[in-house]
Amino acid sequence: MTRPKLKIEKCILDKTIEILSFLLIVFSAVVLGFYYNQLPERVLIDFNWPSKDENGFAAKGLLWTSPIICGIIVIAIYKLNQYPWVFNYPSEITEENAEYNYKMATKMLRIIGLIIALLCFVLTVTAILKGLGNTIRYEHYLMPLFPVLLIGIPVLFVIILLVQKKKPA
């Protein structure tokens, strides 16, 4: 059975989340570009990368990978949201429940895109601050939050979809 191909209208919140996601990625790159010449040649990298040495340092040019990779992911999520009928769903999609399920799925992906953009911004700013010799106090509290959010948001949305199983009005 083929799924209905519906165009899901975005509400103000959806548009705001998408704009904020793109702005966080762009702002990450702008902040990095602004401070790039002030950074030492080798900076502490918070993410795992093959060129990182055993002490966690790598060339400062590697800091550009975060905005680039996260930007590609956010753009991919934006494009994927235009085709919600290709997603996997925890229940069968029918004409009656398609709009509700598509809205929930696209909203979930937008929130995940926002979290990824926020992660990009936090990683970039943290690396810049560390490179400039500043002490970071929020890192031990904020960094564990991202995996919890990236796993918890989809689980929450699946639970909502399974519990509510939107019935036709």
N, C-alpha and C positions, 0 to 999 in steps of 0.2 A: 504494500500500500504506500502510495506517495503522500508526502506531507503537504499541507497547504502552504503556498508561498505568499506570505502576507508582508506588506510593508508596515513596519511598526513605527508609529509616530513617536518622536522623542518629546518628553516633557522638559520643562525648564531645568529640573534637577539633572536629567541625563545630559543635556547640552552643557550645563555648568561643570559636571564631572569630566566630560571630554575636554573642554577648554582648559580646565585646571590641570589635567594630565599633560596636555601638550605644553602648557606654560611652565610646568615644573621641569620638564625635560629641557626646554629651551633655556630656562633660567639656570639650570645646572651647567649647561655649556657656556653661557654668558659669564657666570661667576668663575668657572674654570679658566676661561679665556682672560678674564680680568686679572686674576692672580697668578697666571701661569709663569710669567717671567720672574715673579718674586719667590717661587718655589725652588728648593734645592734640586739638583739633578736627579737625586734618588729620594723617593718619598715612601712612606709606609702605606702599603696597600691592604685594604680590609677584605678584599675578595680574593679567592684563590685563582692564581694565574700561573702558567708554566714558567714565565720569565721572572717570577718573584723569587728572591733568594731565600735562604734558610732563616734569615732574620725578619722576613716580611717586607723587605724593601724592593722597589723596582724603579725603572726609569719613569720620570714624571709624565712622559708621553702616554704611558699606559692608563693614566687617569681619564683619557678621552674615551676609553672603551665603555665605561659605564653609561654616559649619555648616548653613545652610538647604539649599543646593544639594547638598552632600555627604550630608546626612541624607536628602534625597529619593532620591538615587541608591542609598544603602545600603538603604533601605526597598524600593525597586523591585527591587533584586537579591534581597533576601529573598523578596519575593512571586514573582518570576520563577522562583526555585529550586523552587517548589512545582509547576511544570509543565515538567519537563525534556524531555518529548517534543516540545515546540515548538522546541527549539534546533536549530541546524544542526550536523551532525556530519561528520567527514571520511570516515566509512564508513557503509554501510547498517546501520540498526538493525533487529535481528531479536529474536524472543522470547529467543534464547539469549544475546545480547550486550547487551541493553537495560539490565539492572541495572548492569552494570559501566560502560557508557558514561554512564549517567545519574549514577552516583556520582562519576565523574571530572569530569563537566561541572559538577555542582553544587558540588563541592569547589573547582574552579577559580574559579567565580563568587564563592564565599565568600571565597577568598583575595584576589580583586580588590576585593571590598567592604572587606576589612580594610585593604588598601593605600590605598584611597580615604579611609577613616576616619583612617588614620594621616597621610595627606597633609593632611587637614583640620586635624588637631590641630597638625601642624608649622607649617602656614601661619598658623594662629591665634596660636600661641605666639610664632612669629617676629615677626609684625606687632605683637603686644603688647610684646615686648621691645624692638623697634626704636622703637616709639612712646614707651616710657618712657626712651629714650636709652641703652639697653644695646648693646654691640657683640656681634654674632653671628659666631662663628667656624665653626660647623658648617654654615652655609648653603651654602657653595660645594661642600661634599662630599656633603651629604645631598640637596639639591634635584635634581641630575642623576640620582640613583638612582631616583626615582619613575617617570619615563618608561621607563627601562630595565625596571623591574619590571612596569609596566602592559602593556608590549609582550612582555616575555620570558616571563611566566607563561602567557599563552594559547599562545604558540608552543611552550613546553615541554610543555604538556598535549596539544596536537595531535600533537606528535612521539611522546609516550608512547602515545596512542591508536592512532596509525598503526603503531608498532613492535610493540606488544603484541597488538593485534587479538584481544582475549579470546575464546578458544574455549570451548565448553560443556564442563563438567567431566565 
